[in-house]
C-alpha cells in the first residue's frame, strides 16, 4: 500500500513539474517576443526615402522593354 502511495506521489509530482515547465516555457516565449518587437524594422521617413530613391535608380538603369 505504501509503495502505491509513493508511486502515486511520484506521478503527481511529475505531472505538476511538467505543467510548471510548460507554463514557464510559454512565459519565456512571450517575453522573448515582447522584447523582439522594438527590433522590428519600422518604416521611417529616411528609410522610405532611401527605398524610393533606390527604386528610381534601378528603374533608370533598367533596360527599356
Secondary structure, DSSP 4 states (H G I P E B T S, - for coil): -HHHHHHHHHHHHHHHHHHHHHHHHHHHHHHHHHHHGGGS----HHHHHHHHHHHHHHHHHSPP-
